[in-house]
């Protein structure tokens, strides 16, 4: 489904500051809240955000002031304040240390923000009869969901001025509600983000029995290696002398000093083909994922391949082949096409687990490390079997060494000028990036209200919006689907099949007609 939806359908009618329910918690964190090396490696201009859309089971009875309203505004305000009691640093503002250029949080207590909005549309206006099961897709939301999340200014001035944490409640004319939640990515990753959303839902549900409900499990908000100078002297010396493989240092100059945050290698390619980047939603059913996994597995049975590796390899190769086709259609000689692209693959790996860095399960800040396949060969991506592409990804995933990554992070933590740290990866010119959000069970634990039978009101859609920042040529966000909520019913596929998966895929617009011509690929397009 192509992008549509008008931003003018949504009007913000109120802006409300949100503080901790217990204001003393805001003053107890000190003047500046340090972040850690995983946080320092996130681009400051990138937010992490999601839209949750809820249909009102009492649609015929709901009105803005009735007890049948879902996600009621006063209760949501109260729940957000209580949530900040567990995350008081989110009431501050981002700043960059004058000496180290490291990101940190200051002015704690300034407050988060809740925007109240209304939309003239009904949720049924966002579905069409020819769409399977009448599903709502992010591409059919107003401005592809961007109008349902708090506005974001990606300039350094904007990021340091505006709230780190902001929420937008948008009421549709049918009584349905969209909850748009946005955080500066520099303070947390997708795992921390979804724990925060589920904490908010838990607090909201429990407000009926208590004014100050207690979370069953509190988050750990202090960043790993946030005080690297407390490391023993010999460990510090070893970290400083370490030679990292993923990071290096830029030569310092005035331009870099004025732009804090990690750097990446950027180089021009011979290709002059440009175009608008647009997004679509792909749906892979459990049967289709099983089939892809079979295709991606070595036919001689020499190794196994995960569903994530199979799906990532398939998308990686299909997009590359479309790029090659585009070059040929523009008259680029076959002998020059390989030099038109950087063929790298960028993913990430969570380091929370006991076999990795053994961080707390409820660790909130960033804790993902880059997963890089630097350069697959042109021949492999253009003409090789899927099993060989998947095997290359599998090798990178299984070769990941947490102990080595711990050393890389200590090296990052001890760099005196964080603005000089450069990631050894070129994000431009044909690379492919995958982010796996599906592992966070996006549809479970995010129910706020119940219907007349006291059954939870689950979201009809949970998805990141398509924004100007997220419209990257060659970005695949692998997402959970509503099947998580009902796959155990008799109408679902057999449990040995994986849950269906949605992929929000953004590409240069010229590539979509090429992919549409592929009958196999076309079956996945919603």
N, C-alpha and C positions, 0 to 999 in steps of 0.2 A: 504494500500500500504506500503510495507516494505521500509526501508531507502535505498537510493542509491545516486548517484551523486558524482563526484570526485572533490576534492579541487583543483587539478592541472589544471582544466579547466579555472580557474580564475587567472589572473596575475595583480598585482598592478604595475602601471607604473609611478605614481607620488604621492607625498605627499605634500599637501599645507596647511600652517598655515592659520587660519582664526581668524581675530580680529574684534572688534566692528567697524562699519563704523565711529562712533564718538569715537575716542580713549580716550577722556576725561572722558567718562562714566566708563572706566575701572579703572581709578585712583580715582574715587569719592566714592568708596565703603569702603575705609579703608584697613588696612593691612590684617585683617582676617574677614571673613564673617561667622557668627555663624549659625549653623543649630539648629533645634528644636528637641523635644523628639520623635516625630514620625520618624524623620530621624535617630536618634540615634539607633532606634530599628531594622534598616535594616542591614543585613549582608553586610559589606563593599565589600566582594568578589563577590557580585551578581550584574550584570548589568541588565538594562532593554533595550531591543533592538527589532527591527522589520525590516522586509524586505518588501518593496513595489515594486511590479513588474508591469511594464507598457509596453504594446505592442505599437509599433509605427504605427499609422494609415497611415503614409507615408512610410511604410517599403521599397517600391520599389524605392523611391527617396532619402531616407536618406543616408547620409554619415557623418563622424565625423565633417566635416567642412561646411555642407550644412544648409540652413535655415529650413530644414525639420527635423533636429535633435530635439529630445525631451529632456527635462531637460538639456538644453544647459549649458555647464560648466561655462563660464563667468557669465552668469545670475544666476546660482546656487550659485557661490561664492559671488556675490553681495547680493543675498537674505539671505545667511547665515550670512553675516556681519551685515546686517540690523536687522536680528533676534536677534543677540547678543546685539544690542543696548537695547533691552527689557530684556535681560538676561545676563548682563555683568559678573555676578558671574561665569557663565559657562566657562569663559576664564581662570579660575584659576586652582589650583591643590588641591587635597584633602590632609589634614593632620590631625593628632590627637593631641589635646592639651596636653602638657606635664603634666599638673596638673590634669585635669578632665578626660583625655582620651577621651573626646568628639570629634567627627568628626567636622571639620570646613574647610573652603576653604581659602587658602592663595595664594600668588603669582598671584593675579588677573591681567590679561593682558598677561599672558604667551601664551594664545591662544587655540582655539579649532583646530580641524584638519579635512581636507577633503582629502580623498583618491580617486584617479582616477584609475579605473581598467578596464580591458577588458576581455571578455569571448568568446572563439572560438565557442561556441554553439549558436544555434538559439533557440528561445523560443519554437518553435514547437517540438524541440528535447526533451523537458521536458514534453510533453504530449503523451499519447498513445491512439490509437483508441478505446480501450475497456473502457476507463475512461469516466464517464458521462460528456457530454458536452465538452470534451476535456480540462477539468480544469487542471491548474497547481497546484500541491501540494507542500508543503514545503519539503516533503520527497524526491522529485525528483529534487530539486535544487542542485547545486554543494555543496557537503558536507552538505546537508540538510539546506542550507541557511547560514551556518556558514562562507563559503568562500565569501559571499556577504555582510558581515558586518565587520566593522573594527576589527582587532585583539584585543584580550583582555587578559591581564595578571592578573590573580586573586590573585597573591601574594600581601601582604601589600606593598612591594616595588613597584610593578607594578601599583597598584591603586593610589599610591601617586605620582608616576612619570609621568604617562600617562595622556592625556587629559580627562577631565570629560565628554566632549561632542565631539563625532566624527561621521563623515558621510562618507560613501563609495558609490561612483557612479560607477556602473559597466555597461558597454555597451556590449550588445550581438551582434553577427555578423549580425543579422537581423535588427539592429537598435533599438530594444527594450532596455529598461534600467531598472536596479534594483537599488533602493535607500535603502541602509542599514544604519539605524540610531541607534546609541548606546549612552546611558548615564549611568553614575554610578547611580544605583538604590537609593543610599543613599541620592540623591538630589531631587528625585521626584518619584511619583507612576505612575501607568498607566494613570490615569486621566490627570495629569500634562504633561505626555509624549505625549499623543495624542493631547492635546491642542497645544503643541510645534510644532508637525508635521503639524497640520492644520494652525498654524501661519506662518510657513515656506512656505506652499503652497499659502496662501493668499498674502504674500509679493511677492513671485515669480510672481504670476499672475498680480499683480498691478505694477510691475516694468516697464511695457510697457507705463504706463501713468505718472510715477513719478520716480525720482531717489531715493527718500526716502519715500516710501509709509508708511502710518500710519495704524496700526492695528485698527480695529473697537473696539476691546476690549483688553486692555493691561493686561498681567498677573500680579498677586501678587506674588512676589518672596521671600518675607520675611517670615521666618518660624514662625509658632505659638509657643509661649513661648520660643522664641529664647533668651530672656533676663529674665530668671526666677527670678533673684535678684531684678527686678523692681516690683515684686509683693509686696503688703502690707505685713508687718511683721506678722500679725496674720494669713494671708492666707498662707504664707510660713510655719509657724509653724504647721498649720493644715495639710498641704501637707506632711511635713516630718513625722508627727505622723500617717499618713494614712496607713492602712494595705492593700496593693494591693492583688488582687486575681489572676491576670494573671502573675505578675512578682514577683521576689524575688532577693536576693543578693547572689552571690557566695562568699565563703570565699576567701579572697584575697591571691594570691600567685604569685611567679615570673613568672610562665608559663602564667597565665591569664593576668598579666600586659603586657607581650610582645605580646599579641594577642588582640588588641582592637576590639570592637564590641560586640553585644549581645551574650549570651551563651544560649544553650538549654540543656535540660536533654537528655542524651544519655545512653542507656543501651543495653547490648547484649541480644539476644534472643536465645533459644535453637536451632533454625534452623541453619543449616550449609549450606543450599542450596544457592549458589551464582551464578551469571551470569551477562552478559553484559546487560545494560539497553538500550532498543531501543524504538523508537517512531512510532506511526501511526496516521493517520488523520481519524477521524470518522465524518460522516455527518448525522445530525438529521434534517429531513425535518419538516415543520410546522405540517403536519399530524401526524408524528411520535412523535413529542413533545406533541401534544395534547393528543395522546393515552397514553404516559407515565404519563402525568399529571392526567389523569383519573385513571390509575392504582395506582398512588401514593396518591390519595385523599381518605380519610376515607369513606368507603362505606355507613356509616350511616350519613354522612353529618355533622359530629360534628365540622369540621374545614376545612379551605381552604388551599391549597398548591400552592406555586408559581411554575412557570416553572423551575426556577433556582433550587429550592429545589427538585423538582421531578427528574430532570436530574442528579443533584449531588448525590442524594440518590441512583439512579439506578447504576451509575458508582461505587460508594462507595461499594455497596453490591456485584455487579458483580465481582469486583476485589478481594474482600475478599473471595468470594466463590471459585475463581480460586486459591487463595493461599491455601485454605483448601484442595482443590483437589490435589494440588501439594504436600502438606505434606503427604497426604494419599498414593499417588503414590510412595513416597519414604519410605514408611513403618513406618511413625510416627503414633503411636497409637492414636485413636480418643480421648482418655482421656487426651492426652498431647497437642493436637493441639491448644487449647485455650491459652495455656501459651507460644506459639511460636510467638505471635504477640502482638504489641501494636495497638489497634484498634481505635485510635483517628482520628478525622476529623479536618482539619485545613482549614479555609477560611478567608475572610476579609470583612470588612464593611466600606464603605466610610462615613466619618464624616463631609463632607462639607455642607450638607443641613441645611436649617433653623430649622428643628426639631432635629438636632444633635448638632454640635458645631457652626453652623451658620458662617462658614468660607466663604470668598469671593468665588463666583462661579468660578472665574479664578484663584483660589489658586493653585500655581504650586508645592510646596514641597509635601512631603508625608503627607497623611491625612487619612490613613486606619488603622483600629484597628483589632487585631486578633479576629476571630470568631472560637471558639473552642468547639468541642464536645469531651470531654476527653476520654471516654471509653464506646462505645456501647457494649452490651453483645455479646458473641460469638453466643449464640442461636438466637438472633435477626438477626444478619448479615448472619448467615449460613442458617437459616431456616424460619425466619420471613417474613411476607408479606411486599412488598415494601411500602405500606401505613404506616406501623409502623416505618420504617427507616426514611421516609420523615417527619413523625410527630415529630420524635426526633430532626431532623435538624430544622424544623419549630419552635419548642419550643426555641431552642438556638437563632435563628435569632430574634424572636419576643420578647425574654426576654432581649435583649441587651439594656443597660441603658447608654445613652450618658453622663448623669451627673456623673455617676460613672466612666466612661472612662476618663472624664475630670480630675477627681481627680487622677486617675492612671497616667495620663500624667504629671500632676504637680509633682507627686512623682518622676517620672522618671527624669523630668527636674531639680529637686533639688538634685539628688544624686551627691555627690562630686566626685565619681569615676564611670564613665559610663561603664567601662569595667567589672564591677562586676554585672551588671544587667543581670538576667537570665530569659528567658521565660519558663513558666511552661508547657512545651510541649516537648514530645520526638518525633523528626522528623524521627527516624530510626525504623526499625523493624516492618513494616507493616502498618504504618499510611497512610492516604490518604489526599492529598492536592488539593484544587480547587481554581482557580483564574479566575474570571469572567471579561474578557476583552470585551465581546460582548456589554456591556452597554455603551461603548465609541463610538459606531457608527464608527467602524474602516475604513469603505469604503467611508464615506461621508466627503466632505471638504478637501480631499487629492488629488485633481486633480490639476496638475501644468500647463498643456498645453491644447490646443484645436485642433480639426481636421479642415479640410477645410470648414466645415459647422459651425464652431465656437462652436461645441458641446464639452464639457469637455472630456478629455482623462482620464477615470477612471482606477484605478489599476485592473489588472487581479488577483492579489493576495496580501493580507496584512496578514502577519503572523510573529510571532517570529520564529527565526531559532531554530533548534534542536542543542544545543551545549553540550559540556561535562558538563557544570554546570547545564543546564536545563534537562539533562537526569537523572531524579530522579525517583526511583521506586515508582510509585503511585502518579503522578502529572498530573492533567487534566487542561489544559488551554482552557477555553470556549471562542470561537472567533466568531466575526461577519462573514457573508458571503457576496458574491457579490449580493445576493438577495435583500439586502438593496437598491441597486441602481435601480432595475427594478421591484419590487414587485407590483407596481401600474399599470403595463401594463396589457393588456388583457390576456397575456399568463401566468400570475402568479396565485398562489392559492388565494382563497378568503381572504380578509383582516382580517377576524376574526381569522385566523390562525397566530401563531407567525412566524417570519422569521426563515428560516433554520439556523442552528448553526453548526459550525465545532468545534471539540474537538481535540486538540493535546494531545494525551495520551501517556505517557512514562511509561514503565513497564519492569521488569526483563524479559529477552527473553523467559524463560521457561513458562511464564504465557500465552503468545500469542497463542500457539497451543490449550491450554485448552479453551480459549475464542473463538477461531475459531470453535471449535466443537459445540458451542452453536448457533443454527440456528437463534434465535432472535438477538443475539449480532452481528452475522456475517453480517446481513443486513445493519448495520451502517458503516461497514468498506469501505473506499474508494478504 
